[in-house]
Amino acid sequence: MALPDERTHDMAEFRALADALPDIVWSAPAHGPRADFVNRKWYELAGESHADPARWRDLMHPDDRPRVVAHWERCLAEGLPFESEFRLAQAGTQNYRWYVARAVPARDHAGTVVRWYGVNTDIHEWKQSVDLGASVALERERTEREIREQAAALAEADRNKDQFLAKLAHELRNPLGAARAAIQVLQARVGSDPAAARPLAILERQMAHLVHLIDDLRDVSQIARGELRLHREPVDVRAILADAVETIRPALTSRQQLISVALPSDAVAIDGDSARLTQIFLNVLNNAARYTGDGGSIDITMDILPDDVVVRVRDNGIGIAPEMLQAIFELYTRTSNAEQYSESGIGIGLHMVKTLVGLHGGSVTATSPGVGRGSMFEIRLPLAAAAV
């Protein structure tokens, strides 16, 4: 049995060891709810006003106290290890820090609880980081949910827009067809009367422009809904391009624009949809004519490569800024310097060109030395298998 001096020495060593620890170390009687020993760390936290360790509940955050006290009293009654997280106030302030308390019962040889030993560890920084992480995770989840909802709403709005454009194009074709027929009747009646011929020619040209826009809107809506299909067969792409040039020639003549065409003398066979190929070439030629001033020039060439036919359309028009060379093929995109042209379109034609060329297994690119220095569009289409 230890002598009194030995017990005093052991207790002094225990206290010195406890005071050296960075945590609050405490002990409590077997069935007493209040600590009767604490180390120096407790007094640094509690200060003089709460130096009595029996008053530990007074330092606890009011929101935490009922939960922690109930858990501690249950562990006391049942002899179970205790663990709980709670906030304790700093000395003389209402600044709380988070701690985790752990305590275990010490038992005698008979298994009876004779004392409790516990440690309170400061986890404030860790708790804040966990709470911040949880808050960030919740905020990220909320943001992602909002993005998904917005994306779904945008997709639905886009589908509604495509359906509206398709219906609009369909509804406008009939009245425009009647208007064009009326213009033709008037042209036949007035004959060569210059006073009527010129305004009728303007009406016919603008009507053709409207019909072209409506057809493009219809095609864009079909593409968006995955309904555009090609009717492919062996066709002479040289003849299709030549016909497109003749179709646009009157518009070029009205602008005093010069056009040079260099095409092969023999047929060039590809597997394609003649109507869509005509649409491709007319859109590129219209684009060149529209953005080339009066008196400008347009050059068209066709080269036969081992696997492809290459059509190049060059003009000396307004040109394209380097940053726009890819963007001009996007839907509803126009170059900034196109605003000065009253017939600059709404940014559909080149998008249709890229889409239709892609459906034919080809590619289209645009190059330009810069704004005001003209541009060149190159269309590549694969030759028919028999022609390769």
Buried (B, 14 or more C-beta within 10 A) or exposed (E): EEEEEEEEEEEEEBBEEBEEEEBBBBBBBBEEBEBEBBBBBBBEBBBEEBEEBBEBEEBBBEEBBEEBBEBBEEBBEEBEEBEBBBBBBBBEEEEBBBBBBBBBBEEEEEEEBEBBBBBBBBBEEEBEEEEEEEEEEEEEEEEEEEEEEEEEEEEEEEEEEBEEBBEBBEEBBEEBEEBBEEBEEBBEEBEEEEEBBEEBBEBBEEBBBEBBBBBBBBBBBBBBEEEBEBEBEEBBBBEBBBBBBEBBBEBBEEBEBBBEBEBEEEEBBBBBBBEBBBBBBBBBBBBBBBBBEEEBBBBBBBBBEEEBBBBBBBBBBBBBBEEBBEBBBEBEBBBEBBEEBEEBBEBBBBBBBBBBBEBBEBBBEBBBEEBEEBBBBBBBBBBBEEBE
